[in-house]
Amino acid sequence: MGTGRTLRKESHVRPCKTPAGKARRASAQRRRLVKFGLGEEEVKLMSDENVRVLVQRPTVVKKMVAKKASAK
């Protein structure tokens, strides 16, 4: 077990997340869901947390879209 510099360093140089960057990421994720096939109005009504969860699982989203299309 070392006691060198790497264990003493703190995260002082890590950049802070800005609200503008967060909004940019959220809008990019919403656009990605629309490309997967979800409706634009449906995506607008979703919360940011739901959008994040769905973007992580694109195959689930594509199955949802296919299921809705086959039901119509």
N, CA and C atoms as a LAMMPS dump frame, in Angstrom:
ITEM: TIMESTEP
0
ITEM: NUMBER OF ATOMS
216
ITEM: BOX BOUNDS ff ff ff
-5.0000000000000000e+02 5.0000000000000000e+02
-5.0000000000000000e+02 5.0000000000000000e+02
-5.0000000000000000e+02 5.0000000000000000e+02
ITEM: ATOMS id mol type element x y z
1 1 1 N 0.84 -1.168 0
2 1 2 C 0 0 0
3 1 3 C 0.884 1.229 0
4 2 1 N 0.696 2.087 -0.986
5 2 2 C 1.542 3.266 -1.103
6 2 3 C 1.054 4.431 -0.268
7 3 1 N 1.939 5.364 -0.062
8 3 2 C 1.57 6.598 0.625
9 3 3 C 1.975 7.793 -0.221
10 4 1 N 2.069 7.591 -1.511
11 4 2 C 2.562 8.624 -2.421
12 4 3 C 1.548 9.708 -2.701
13 5 1 N 1.867 10.497 -3.69
14 5 2 C 1.084 11.674 -4.04
15 5 3 C -0.332 11.311 -4.49
16 6 1 N -0.495 10.183 -5.152
17 6 2 C -1.82 9.846 -5.679
18 6 3 C -2.839 9.646 -4.569
19 7 1 N -2.408 9.24 -3.413
20 7 2 C -3.347 9.052 -2.306
21 7 3 C -3.62 10.352 -1.556
22 8 1 N -2.795 11.354 -1.718
23 8 2 C -2.988 12.63 -1.024
24 8 3 C -3.771 13.635 -1.86
25 9 1 N -3.856 13.402 -3.165
26 9 2 C -4.52 14.373 -4.034
27 9 3 C -6.01 14.457 -3.731
28 10 1 N -6.541 15.647 -3.839
29 10 2 C -7.97 15.836 -3.685
30 10 3 C -8.538 16.323 -5.016
31 11 1 N -9.824 16.328 -5.117
32 11 2 C -10.457 16.653 -6.393
33 11 3 C -10.682 18.156 -6.544
34 12 1 N -9.668 18.963 -6.28
35 12 2 C -9.819 20.413 -6.404
36 12 3 C -9.855 20.867 -7.859
37 13 1 N -9.325 20.086 -8.747
38 13 2 C -9.249 20.514 -10.135
39 13 3 C -10.38 19.948 -10.981
40 14 1 N -11.275 19.192 -10.376
41 14 2 C -12.385 18.627 -11.131
42 14 3 C -13.384 19.738 -11.465
43 15 1 N -13.811 19.848 -12.719
44 15 2 C -14.726 20.925 -13.088
45 15 3 C -16.116 20.729 -12.489
46 16 1 N -16.773 21.827 -12.168
47 16 2 C -18.122 21.79 -11.615
48 16 3 C -19.129 21.617 -12.75
49 17 1 N -20.214 20.923 -12.467
50 17 2 C -21.291 20.805 -13.446
51 17 3 C -22.118 22.081 -13.404
52 18 1 N -22.366 22.652 -14.553
53 18 2 C -23.125 23.894 -14.63
54 18 3 C -24.569 23.589 -15.014
55 19 1 N -25.504 24.441 -14.646
56 19 2 C -26.902 24.238 -15.052
57 19 3 C -27.074 24.226 -16.57
58 20 1 N -26.294 25.043 -17.276
59 20 2 C -26.398 25.061 -18.736
60 20 3 C -25.955 23.729 -19.323
61 21 1 N -24.899 23.168 -18.777
62 21 2 C -24.427 21.87 -19.26
63 21 3 C -25.426 20.772 -18.977
64 22 1 N -26.056 20.847 -17.808
65 22 2 C -27.063 19.845 -17.446
66 22 3 C -28.259 19.927 -18.392
67 23 1 N -28.694 21.151 -18.713
68 23 2 C -29.81 21.332 -19.637
69 23 3 C -29.447 20.842 -21.03
70 24 1 N -28.208 21.068 -21.427
71 24 2 C -27.747 20.613 -22.741
72 24 3 C -27.772 19.082 -22.821
73 25 1 N -27.302 18.432 -21.762
74 25 2 C -27.316 16.965 -21.743
75 25 3 C -28.742 16.424 -21.744
76 26 1 N -29.623 17.064 -20.982
77 26 2 C -31.016 16.617 -20.916
78 26 3 C -31.701 16.744 -22.267
79 27 1 N -31.459 17.838 -22.972
80 27 2 C -32.094 18.011 -24.286
81 27 3 C -31.518 17.028 -25.303
82 28 1 N -30.237 16.734 -25.202
83 28 2 C -29.639 15.741 -26.101
84 28 3 C -30.226 14.356 -25.846
85 29 1 N -30.476 14.037 -24.584
86 29 2 C -31.067 12.741 -24.25
87 29 3 C -32.505 12.659 -24.744
88 30 1 N -33.232 13.762 -24.658
89 30 2 C -34.612 13.775 -25.162
90 30 3 C -34.634 13.578 -26.677
91 31 1 N -33.711 14.232 -27.383
92 31 2 C -33.624 14.045 -28.838
93 31 3 C -33.302 12.594 -29.177
94 32 1 N -32.449 11.968 -28.366
95 32 2 C -32.084 10.572 -28.586
96 32 3 C -33.308 9.661 -28.443
97 33 1 N -34.157 9.946 -27.451
98 33 2 C -35.363 9.132 -27.266
99 33 3 C -36.32 9.292 -28.45
100 34 1 N -36.413 10.492 -28.996
101 34 2 C -37.272 10.709 -30.158
102 34 3 C -36.733 9.916 -31.346
103 35 1 N -35.411 9.851 -31.48
104 35 2 C -34.824 9.064 -32.562
105 35 3 C -35.087 7.57 -32.381
106 36 1 N -35.219 7.123 -31.132
107 36 2 C -35.532 5.719 -30.874
108 36 3 C -36.959 5.382 -31.284
109 37 1 N -37.815 6.406 -31.412
110 37 2 C -39.171 6.17 -31.877
111 37 3 C -40.272 6.626 -30.938
112 38 1 N -39.935 7.149 -29.785
113 38 2 C -40.957 7.668 -28.888
114 38 3 C -41.513 8.975 -29.448
115 39 1 N -42.756 9.271 -29.1
116 39 2 C -43.376 10.5 -29.58
117 39 3 C -42.768 11.734 -28.934
118 40 1 N -42.705 12.794 -29.696
119 40 2 C -42.084 14.023 -29.207
120 40 3 C -42.863 14.619 -28.027
121 41 1 N -44.195 14.583 -28.105
122 41 2 C -45.019 15.109 -27.016
123 41 3 C -44.865 14.249 -25.766
124 42 1 N -44.773 12.947 -25.963
125 42 2 C -44.612 12.029 -24.834
126 42 3 C -43.288 12.282 -24.105
127 43 1 N -42.237 12.54 -24.878
128 43 2 C -40.922 12.795 -24.287
129 43 3 C -40.902 14.133 -23.562
130 44 1 N -41.61 15.127 -24.096
131 44 2 C -41.654 16.443 -23.449
132 44 3 C -42.273 16.361 -22.056
133 45 1 N -43.255 15.471 -21.882
134 45 2 C -43.95 15.36 -20.609
135 45 3 C -43.174 14.561 -19.565
136 46 1 N -42.146 13.835 -19.99
137 46 2 C -41.364 13.016 -19.054
138 46 3 C -40.459 13.882 -18.186
139 47 1 N -40.174 13.371 -16.998
140 47 2 C -39.215 14.058 -16.133
141 47 3 C -37.795 13.723 -16.584
142 48 1 N -36.843 14.525 -16.153
143 48 2 C -35.449 14.293 -16.538
144 48 3 C -34.95 12.938 -16.054
145 49 1 N -35.404 12.513 -14.88
146 49 2 C -34.968 11.227 -14.339
147 49 3 C -35.458 10.077 -15.207
148 50 1 N -36.711 10.138 -15.636
149 50 2 C -37.251 9.081 -16.499
150 50 3 C -36.524 9.038 -17.837
151 51 1 N -36.208 10.209 -18.359
152 51 2 C -35.483 10.273 -19.633
153 51 3 C -34.118 9.607 -19.492
154 52 1 N -33.422 9.911 -18.389
155 52 2 C -32.104 9.333 -18.154
156 52 3 C -32.169 7.81 -18.07
157 53 1 N -33.177 7.302 -17.387
158 53 2 C -33.312 5.849 -17.239
159 53 3 C -33.576 5.194 -18.592
160 54 1 N -34.443 5.796 -19.4
161 54 2 C -34.777 5.198 -20.697
162 54 3 C -33.623 5.268 -21.683
163 55 1 N -32.845 6.333 -21.63
164 55 2 C -31.712 6.455 -22.562
165 55 3 C -30.666 5.377 -22.276
166 56 1 N -30.585 4.946 -21.034
167 56 2 C -29.61 3.914 -20.677
168 56 3 C -29.981 2.556 -21.247
169 57 1 N -31.258 2.354 -21.607
170 57 2 C -31.716 1.057 -22.093
171 57 3 C -32.445 1.213 -23.435
172 58 1 N -31.69 1.413 -24.517
173 58 2 C -32.337 1.647 -25.818
174 58 3 C -33.126 0.45 -26.338
175 59 1 N -32.703 -0.761 -26.022
176 59 2 C -33.458 -1.922 -26.519
177 59 3 C -34.833 -1.99 -25.874
178 60 1 N -34.937 -1.603 -24.613
179 60 2 C -36.227 -1.591 -23.93
180 60 3 C -37.139 -0.553 -24.575
181 61 1 N -36.579 0.587 -24.917
182 61 2 C -37.371 1.651 -25.551
183 61 3 C -37.872 1.189 -26.911
184 62 1 N -37.011 0.555 -27.69
185 62 2 C -37.431 0.076 -29.016
186 62 3 C -38.516 -0.986 -28.904
187 63 1 N -38.444 -1.838 -27.875
188 63 2 C -39.487 -2.841 -27.663
189 63 3 C -40.802 -2.176 -27.279
190 64 1 N -40.726 -1.114 -26.442
191 64 2 C -41.928 -0.383 -26.062
192 64 3 C -42.593 0.236 -27.28
193 65 1 N -41.802 0.827 -28.146
194 65 2 C -42.326 1.478 -29.351
195 65 3 C -42.957 0.437 -30.268
196 66 1 N -42.3 -0.711 -30.419
197 66 2 C -42.843 -1.761 -31.275
198 66 3 C -44.148 -2.31 -30.717
199 67 1 N -44.232 -2.428 -29.398
200 67 2 C -45.434 -2.935 -28.756
201 67 3 C -46.603 -1.969 -28.967
202 68 1 N -46.322 -0.653 -28.842
203 68 2 C -47.366 0.345 -29.063
204 68 3 C -47.822 0.35 -30.524
205 69 1 N -46.855 0.173 -31.431
206 69 2 C -47.194 0.185 -32.861
207 69 3 C -48.046 -1.036 -33.226
208 70 1 N -47.722 -2.176 -32.62
209 70 2 C -48.504 -3.376 -32.937
210 70 3 C -49.884 -3.324 -32.308
211 71 1 N -50.047 -2.593 -31.201
212 71 2 C -51.356 -2.465 -30.566
213 71 3 C -52.289 -1.591 -31.393
214 72 1 N -51.745 -0.669 -32.141
215 72 2 C -52.572 0.21 -32.987
216 72 3 C -52.908 -0.483 -34.246
